[in-house]
Amino acid sequence: MRTVSLQEIAQHNKKDDLWVIIHGKVYDLTKFLPEHPGGQKVVLKFAGKDGTKTFDRFHPADIIQRYLSPDVCIGEAEVNNSGEQEPEVETEEDKRVRLAREKMPRLDEMYNTFDFESVARNILKADSWAYFNGGANDEISMRENHNAFHRIWLRPRVMVDVSKIDMTTTMLGDKASMPLYISATALGKMAHPDGEKALAVAAGKRGVIQMIPTLASCSIDEIVGARVHADQTQWFQLYVHKDRRREKDLRQKYVHEGPNEFQDEEINREGGAATAMSGIIDNTLNWNDLAWFKSITKLPIVLKGIQTKEDAVLAARYGCAGIVISNHGGRQLDFAPSPIEILPEIMSALKQEKLENIMEIYIDGGIRRGSDIFKALALGAKGVGIGRPTLYAMSGYGAKGVQRLLELYQNELEMCMRLMGTPTLADIKPEMVDIRNLKDHFVANPTDYLANLSYEKMVPRGNLSKL
Ligand SMILES: Cc1cc2nc3c(=O)[nH]c(=O)nc-3n(C[C@H](O)[C@H](O)[C@H](O)COP(=O)(O)O)c2cc1C
C-alpha cells in the first residue's frame, strides 16, 4: 500500500475530487459522496483532511471495508515528522464538554433516571443532546408519554407478606431479571465511544434483554461479541428496506445519516430518522408482508409501533408473537397518544376478541420510574422498554452508568411492589391502579419538578444558567 503525503491529500479537497483520511488510510470518496444519506456537507468538511474523529462518532469501525469497494482506498496517510498524526484542534464545544465532564457527579450520586438526564444535558455535545432529547414538532407526545403516568394512581394492598420480592420473568420465552428491556436507539456512539457494546455489557450484567437497532453505530458482530454470557438474549429491531435483499445497504446508509449537526438542508434534524429513512425504507410495507417474514424466519416477530386497538387486534390475527405499543418516544408523529393511555383499551379489545393470550404486549415511552413499570404491568403489559434513559446513563458513565440505571429501576420497582403488597409479578392486577383520569388530558397534575428541571427549554445553551 503506498504512503500518501499530507500535501498530496490536501489537494483533493473538492466535491468532484474528494479524499479523506480515516484511521490512517486515505479514501477517495468522490463517487460515494452523493450517496451519503447524512448529506454531503459533513463529508466535505473533511475534504483533503483527517475525518476520523467525526467518523467514529457515527459509524461501526468496519463499515468502509464492508460496504465500499476496496478501490476507494488510495493508500496510507503519511505521518508527520514527529511520528504522530496532526493533533486535532479542540473546539469551543469540545472545551465546554471537557470542563463539564470534569465536574460530573460520581455514579453513586445518581439516584434516579432524571439525574442521568441532567448530567447528559451538560456533558453531551449540543448535536448529540438534541438528537437524543428531541421529539417530533412541539414535543407534545414526547412529554405526554411520561406525564400520562401521573394520571394513574395506585391502590395499595396491606397485610401481605412482602419479605421476598420476585420480579423475574420471561420475555418471548427468554429469562429476564425484571420486566424491562433496553429498546433500540440508533447511533449509540454519539453517547459514548463504546456505543451499543456498552448497552450489551450492562444488559448482560443486570440480566435484562437488549434490543439491537438496525442503525447501530457498532457492527452487529461487535454488539453480539460484547455479551457477558453466551446465553444472553438480544433482540434485533429491523427496518424493512425497499429492496429486501439489501438490508445491509439500509444499515450502511442510515448509519451515515447521523443527526444533522451540519445543518444540511437535505435532511431536517429530528426528521433525520424519518426523512432520511423515507427514501430507503419500504413504504409499501403492509399486513400481508407478515406472511413473507414468517416464511423466512422461525424467530418470533414482534411489531413495534402499535398505537391503536384496531392494529393490536390485527397484529394478533396476523400471528405476531408480540407487539410493542409505542410512539417511538414521541419522535415521529406529534399527538400520537402515549402508550400507557391506550394500553387499557388495547387489552380490552384483545380480550373481547379472545386474543389476549396469544401474544405478548410490551410498551415503551416515558418509563422513568419503577412505579411506571408497575402501572404498565397492572394494565396488562408483559414488560416495558426504555430508550433515552440508557443513552443518558451511557453518555456520562458508559456501561457502568447503564448498570446503575438498571439497578435504580429495579430498586424502585422492588420498593413499589413491596408497598403495593405484590410479592410477585403475578400478584399485580388491574384493580391496583385507578385509571379514571387517564383519558383526561387537562386534569390538574402534581407538578413534576424533577422532569421539568431536566427538560431543556428552547433557549440558547449559554443562557441556561440564568434561568
Ligand atoms: C435517540 C433515539 C434513537 C432511536 N432510534 C430508534 C431506532 O433506530 N429504531 C427504533 O425502532 N426506535 C428508535 N427509537 C425509539 C426507541 O426504541 C423507543 O421506542 C423510545 O425511545 C422509548 O421512549 P423513551 O425514550 O421515552 O424511553 C429511538 C429513540 C431515541 C431517543
The ligand as a MOL file (V3000), in Angstrom:
LIG
                    3D

  0  0  0     0  0            999 V3000
M  V30 BEGIN CTAB
M  V30 COUNTS 31 33 0 0 0
M  V30 BEGIN ATOM
M  V30 1 C -32.0750 8.8300 20.0040 0
M  V30 2 C -33.1190 7.7940 19.7300 0
M  V30 3 C -32.9640 6.9600 18.6280 0
M  V30 4 C -33.9280 5.9840 18.3760 0
M  V30 5 N -33.7240 5.1380 17.3190 0
M  V30 6 C -34.6130 4.1430 17.1010 0
M  V30 7 C -34.3910 3.2090 16.0550 0
M  V30 8 O -33.3880 3.2670 15.3460 0
M  V30 9 N -35.3090 2.2380 15.8830 0
M  V30 10 C -36.4340 2.1390 16.6720 0
M  V30 11 O -37.2480 1.2290 16.4890 0
M  V30 12 N -36.6670 3.0170 17.6560 0
M  V30 13 C -35.7920 4.0040 17.8950 0
M  V30 14 N -36.0140 4.8760 18.9270 0
M  V30 15 C -37.2280 4.7150 19.7720 0
M  V30 16 C -36.9560 3.8020 20.9840 0
M  V30 17 O -36.7720 2.4620 20.5750 0
M  V30 18 C -38.1270 3.8100 21.9620 0
M  V30 19 O -39.3120 3.5000 21.2720 0
M  V30 20 C -38.2930 5.1490 22.6830 0
M  V30 21 O -37.0480 5.7740 22.8880 0
M  V30 22 C -38.9720 4.9420 24.0240 0
M  V30 23 O -39.2030 6.1510 24.6390 0
M  V30 24 P -38.2650 6.7630 25.8010 0
M  V30 25 O -37.0660 7.3190 25.1180 0
M  V30 26 O -39.1340 7.7980 26.4260 0
M  V30 27 O -37.9130 5.6470 26.7700 0
M  V30 28 C -35.0800 5.8530 19.2060 0
M  V30 29 C -35.2110 6.7090 20.3060 0
M  V30 30 C -34.2500 7.6650 20.5710 0
M  V30 31 C -34.4310 8.5500 21.7900 0
M  V30 END ATOM
M  V30 BEGIN BOND
M  V30 1 1 1 2
M  V30 2 1 2 3
M  V30 3 2 2 30
M  V30 4 2 3 4
M  V30 5 1 4 5
M  V30 6 1 4 28
M  V30 7 2 5 6
M  V30 8 1 6 7
M  V30 9 1 6 13
M  V30 10 2 7 8
M  V30 11 1 7 9
M  V30 12 1 9 10
M  V30 13 2 10 11
M  V30 14 1 10 12
M  V30 15 2 12 13
M  V30 16 1 13 14
M  V30 17 1 14 15
M  V30 18 1 14 28
M  V30 19 1 15 16
M  V30 20 1 16 17
M  V30 21 1 16 18
M  V30 22 1 18 19
M  V30 23 1 18 20
M  V30 24 1 20 21
M  V30 25 1 20 22
M  V30 26 1 22 23
M  V30 27 1 23 24
M  V30 28 2 24 25
M  V30 29 1 24 26
M  V30 30 1 24 27
M  V30 31 2 28 29
M  V30 32 1 29 30
M  V30 33 1 30 31
M  V30 END BOND
M  V30 END CTAB
M  END
